[in-house]
Amino acid sequence: MGRSKHPLELKLHILQLFEEDNYSINELSERFSLNHQTLYRWKMKFEASGPDGLHEATSCKFYSKELKLAAVKDYFQRNYSQMVLL
């Protein structure tokens, strides 16, 4: 997955418009030429971690085989979405 070309300030501005001005995700995705899934992902990261969740990682994360297997089991046995497991 590529790195975001969108600065933190823009992400926060778009999320603020969504929360305060009652714009829909579809309206904002059209207005800013973004995929609506990108906006949902930003929203979930912000809700989970605040502004710090919107910073881009500077390095790749490595996960153990055990953690990966546990995530796959949770995905199938508990009907979690991929976004919840990330």
Contacts in CASP RR format, 6 or more apart in sequence:
PFRMAT RR
TARGET T0000
AUTHOR 0000-0000-0000
METHOD contacts of the structure
MODEL  1
MGRSKHPLELKLHILQLFEEDNYSINELSERFSLNHQTLYRWKMKFEASG
PDGLHEATSCKFYSKELKLAAVKDYFQRNYSQMVLL
3 56 0 8 1.000
4 56 0 8 1.000
6 34 0 8 1.000
8 51 0 8 1.000
8 54 0 8 1.000
8 55 0 8 1.000
10 32 0 8 1.000
11 42 0 8 1.000
11 46 0 8 1.000
11 54 0 8 1.000
12 46 0 8 1.000
12 51 0 8 1.000
12 54 0 8 1.000
14 28 0 8 1.000
14 32 0 8 1.000
14 34 0 8 1.000
14 39 0 8 1.000
14 42 0 8 1.000
15 42 0 8 1.000
15 43 0 8 1.000
15 46 0 8 1.000
17 23 0 8 1.000
17 28 0 8 1.000
18 24 0 8 1.000
18 25 0 8 1.000
18 28 0 8 1.000
18 39 0 8 1.000
18 43 0 8 1.000
23 31 0 8 1.000
25 36 0 8 1.000
25 39 0 8 1.000
25 40 0 8 1.000
25 43 0 8 1.000
26 36 0 8 1.000
28 34 0 8 1.000
28 39 0 8 1.000
29 35 0 8 1.000
29 36 0 8 1.000
29 38 0 8 1.000
29 39 0 8 1.000
40 83 0 8 1.000
41 83 0 8 1.000
42 54 0 8 1.000
44 83 0 8 1.000
45 53 0 8 1.000
45 54 0 8 1.000
46 53 0 8 1.000
46 54 0 8 1.000
71 85 0 8 1.000
74 80 0 8 1.000
74 85 0 8 1.000
75 82 0 8 1.000
75 85 0 8 1.000
END
